[in-house]
Amino acid sequence: MQEEKATGWDFSYLTNTGRMMESPLPWNYFVMVCRHLKPGCTLLDLGTGGGEFLSLLPGKEQFRIYATEGYIPNVVLAQKRLHSFGGTLVHEYTDDNLPFEDNYFDMVIDRHESYDLKEVYRILKPGGHFITQQVDGRSDISIAEVLGVKPNEEFLHWNIDYALQQFAPTAFSILHQQDDYGFMRFYDAEALLFYIRSMPYLFEEYDSFDFEQLSARLSDYFALHTFLDVQKDRFIIVAQK
């Protein structure tokens, strides 16, 4: 049985009931972004999901807001949200060929999305900021182990040291860098399945998953265990052009 993939990046369905809990990070991405926003700022959000984060920005109507999103199930949701406050969504693009002019943005933000650093540098104004919070490539690997499936090995090398090596030859100045090793805790099979459907790229063979079989396997797991802890490693980099 094929399940529909989730849309957006809103996990309040799980967190509001405490069925999924996360260990707190020592920084707050929202605060980091707001700290650098100024009236009239031209802002780009890479991989906006359903536009949830942008919709929470205070005074968002006073900014010129753009966003990218390449995951088709999210596009309609993101377009609707951005339209409500005058934002613009781009969904036909590649990381290494963004459809924006040189030196156009005051800020580029990126939460858990891929990016091409040369392109980010190109489209930022001198003095502009790039703020990215990323997921360490070994996060979530324990989910694949419980499911008995192969994780996507493409991202296993990705960590703060590797990311900072990419910044080293550029003219970016690193203003802040930090990583953290925590966990996410799931309390039932349905909660974990909701999360898995939101993260199809974590697994090499996601498109062939039999969700009835996976649901049964996870139900067996939670019949024996009251929770599952999943490694949650994150890092953040704030850089200025």
C-alpha positions as CSV (number, residue, x, y, z in Angstrom):
1,M,0.0,0.0,0.0
2,Q,1.4,3.4,-1.0
3,E,0.7,6.2,1.5
4,E,0.5,9.8,0.5
5,K,3.6,11.8,1.3
6,A,3.1,14.6,3.9
7,T,3.3,18.2,2.9
8,G,4.9,21.2,4.6
9,W,7.2,21.1,7.6
10,D,4.5,21.4,10.3
11,F,4.8,18.8,13.0
12,S,2.5,20.4,15.5
13,Y,0.1,17.5,14.8
14,L,2.7,15.4,16.8
15,T,4.3,17.9,19.1
16,N,1.1,19.5,20.4
17,T,0.1,16.1,21.8
18,G,3.6,15.2,23.0
19,R,3.7,12.1,20.7
20,M,7.0,13.5,19.3
21,M,9.4,15.4,21.4
22,E,12.8,17.0,20.6
23,S,15.7,17.8,22.9
24,P,16.1,21.6,22.8
25,L,18.8,23.2,20.7
26,P,21.3,25.6,22.4
27,W,20.3,28.2,19.8
28,N,17.0,29.3,18.3
29,Y,16.8,29.6,14.5
30,F,13.9,32.0,14.5
31,V,15.7,34.4,16.9
32,M,18.9,34.2,14.8
33,V,16.9,35.2,11.7
34,C,14.9,38.0,13.4
35,R,18.1,39.4,14.9
36,H,19.4,40.3,11.4
37,L,16.1,41.4,9.8
38,K,15.7,45.1,9.1
39,P,12.8,47.1,7.7
40,G,12.7,46.9,3.9
41,C,14.9,43.7,3.9
42,T,14.8,41.6,0.8
43,L,14.7,38.0,2.0
44,L,15.0,34.6,0.4
45,D,14.0,31.3,2.1
46,L,15.6,28.3,0.5
47,G,13.3,25.2,0.6
48,T,10.4,26.9,2.4
49,G,8.3,23.7,2.7
50,G,4.8,25.0,3.1
51,G,5.9,28.5,4.0
52,E,5.3,27.9,7.7
53,F,8.4,29.6,9.0
54,L,7.9,32.7,6.8
55,S,4.3,33.1,7.9
56,L,5.5,33.5,11.5
57,L,7.9,36.3,10.9
58,P,6.8,39.5,12.7
59,G,6.1,42.4,10.4
60,K,6.6,40.2,7.3
61,E,4.5,42.6,5.2
62,Q,7.3,45.2,5.4
63,F,9.9,42.8,3.8
64,R,10.3,41.7,0.2
65,I,10.0,38.0,0.6
66,Y,10.9,35.3,-1.8
67,A,11.1,31.5,-1.3
68,T,12.1,28.4,-3.3
69,E,10.5,25.0,-3.0
70,G,11.2,22.0,-5.2
71,Y,9.0,19.3,-3.6
72,I,5.8,19.4,-5.6
73,P,3.4,18.3,-2.8
74,N,4.5,21.5,-0.9
75,V,4.2,23.9,-3.8
76,V,0.5,24.7,-3.7
77,L,0.5,25.0,0.1
78,A,3.6,27.4,0.0
79,Q,2.1,29.5,-2.8
80,K,-1.1,30.0,-0.9
81,R,0.7,31.0,2.3
82,L,3.2,33.4,0.6
83,H,0.4,35.0,-1.4
84,S,-1.4,35.9,1.8
85,F,1.4,38.3,2.7
86,G,2.8,39.3,-0.7
87,G,5.6,36.8,-0.9
88,T,6.8,35.2,-4.2
89,L,7.4,31.5,-4.6
90,V,9.8,30.0,-7.2
91,H,9.5,26.2,-7.8
92,E,11.4,25.8,-11.1
93,Y,15.1,26.1,-10.3
94,T,18.2,24.2,-9.3
95,D,20.6,24.9,-6.4
96,D,23.4,25.9,-8.8
97,N,21.2,28.1,-11.0
98,L,18.8,30.3,-8.9
99,P,16.7,32.7,-11.0
100,F,17.7,35.9,-9.2
101,E,20.0,38.8,-10.1
102,D,23.5,39.3,-8.6
103,N,23.6,41.2,-5.3
104,Y,19.8,41.1,-4.9
105,F,19.1,39.9,-1.3
106,D,19.9,41.3,2.1
107,M,19.5,37.9,3.6
108,V,19.3,34.2,2.5
109,I,18.0,31.7,5.0
110,D,18.0,28.0,4.9
111,R,16.6,25.5,7.4
112,H,17.4,21.9,6.5
113,E,17.7,22.5,2.8
114,S,20.5,21.9,0.3
115,Y,22.3,24.9,-1.2
116,D,25.0,25.9,-3.5
117,L,27.3,28.3,-1.7
118,K,28.6,30.0,-4.9
119,E,25.0,30.8,-5.8
120,V,24.2,32.1,-2.4
121,Y,27.2,34.3,-2.5
122,R,26.3,35.6,-5.9
123,I,22.7,36.7,-5.1
124,L,23.6,38.2,-1.7
125,K,24.3,42.0,-1.5
126,P,27.7,43.0,0.0
127,G,27.2,42.9,3.8
128,G,24.2,40.5,3.4
129,H,23.8,37.5,5.7
130,F,23.4,33.8,5.0
131,I,21.9,31.8,7.9
132,T,21.6,28.1,7.6
133,Q,20.6,25.4,10.1
134,Q,21.4,21.9,8.8
135,V,20.8,18.3,9.8
136,D,23.9,16.2,10.3
137,G,24.0,13.4,7.8
138,R,23.9,10.7,10.4
139,S,20.7,11.9,12.0
140,D,17.6,9.7,11.7
141,I,19.8,6.7,10.8
142,S,18.3,4.7,13.7
143,I,14.9,4.9,12.0
144,A,16.2,2.9,9.0
145,E,17.7,0.3,11.4
146,V,14.3,-0.2,13.2
147,L,12.5,-0.4,9.8
148,G,15.1,-2.8,8.4
149,V,15.7,-0.7,5.3
150,K,18.7,1.1,3.9
151,P,19.3,4.7,4.8
152,N,20.2,7.2,2.0
153,E,24.0,7.1,2.2
154,E,24.4,10.2,0.0
155,F,24.3,12.5,3.1
156,L,26.3,10.5,5.6
157,H,29.4,12.8,5.1
158,W,27.4,16.0,5.8
159,N,28.4,17.7,9.1
160,I,29.6,21.1,10.4
161,D,33.2,20.4,9.6
162,Y,32.4,19.5,6.0
163,A,30.2,22.5,5.6
164,L,32.8,24.9,7.0
165,Q,35.4,23.6,4.6
166,Q,33.2,24.8,1.8
167,F,33.1,28.3,3.3
168,A,36.9,28.4,3.7
169,P,37.9,29.5,0.2
170,T,35.1,32.0,-0.1
171,A,34.9,35.7,0.9
172,F,32.3,34.9,3.5
173,S,33.0,35.8,7.1
174,I,31.7,33.3,9.6
175,L,29.9,35.2,12.4
176,H,28.6,32.1,14.3
177,Q,29.0,28.4,14.1
178,Q,27.7,25.8,16.5
179,D,26.6,22.1,16.5
180,D,24.5,20.0,18.9
181,Y,23.9,16.3,19.4
182,G,20.4,15.5,20.7
183,F,17.5,13.3,20.1
184,M,13.8,13.1,19.0
185,R,11.5,10.8,20.9
186,F,8.5,9.0,19.3
187,Y,5.8,7.4,21.4
188,D,3.7,5.5,18.8
189,A,3.9,4.0,15.4
190,E,1.5,6.5,13.7
191,A,3.7,9.4,14.9
192,L,6.8,7.9,13.5
193,L,5.1,7.0,10.2
194,F,3.9,10.6,9.9
195,Y,7.5,11.8,10.3
196,I,8.8,9.2,7.8
197,R,6.3,10.4,5.1
198,S,7.6,13.9,5.6
199,M,11.2,12.8,5.0
200,P,11.2,10.5,2.0
201,Y,14.8,11.4,1.0
202,L,16.1,9.7,4.2
203,F,15.7,6.3,2.6
204,E,17.1,4.8,-0.6
205,E,13.9,2.8,-1.5
206,Y,11.2,5.0,-0.1
207,D,9.0,4.8,-3.3
208,S,8.8,1.1,-2.9
209,F,7.8,1.1,0.8
210,D,4.8,-1.0,1.8
211,F,3.3,1.2,4.5
212,E,1.0,-1.5,5.8
213,Q,4.0,-3.7,6.4
214,L,6.0,-0.9,8.0
215,S,3.0,0.0,10.2
216,A,2.7,-3.5,11.4
217,R,6.5,-3.7,12.1
218,L,6.4,-0.4,14.1
219,S,3.3,-1.5,16.0
220,D,5.2,-4.6,17.1
221,Y,8.1,-2.4,18.2
222,F,6.0,0.0,20.3
223,A,4.1,-3.0,21.8
224,L,7.4,-3.9,23.4
225,H,8.9,-0.4,23.9
226,T,7.2,2.8,25.3
227,F,9.3,5.1,23.0
228,L,12.0,5.2,20.3
229,D,14.8,7.8,20.6
230,V,16.2,8.9,17.2
231,Q,19.5,10.7,16.9
232,K,19.0,14.4,16.1
233,D,22.2,16.2,15.3
234,R,22.0,19.8,14.0
235,F,24.4,22.6,13.2
236,I,24.0,26.3,12.4
237,I,26.2,28.7,10.5
238,V,25.7,32.5,10.2
239,A,27.9,34.1,7.6
240,Q,28.2,37.5,6.1
241,K,29.3,38.5,2.5
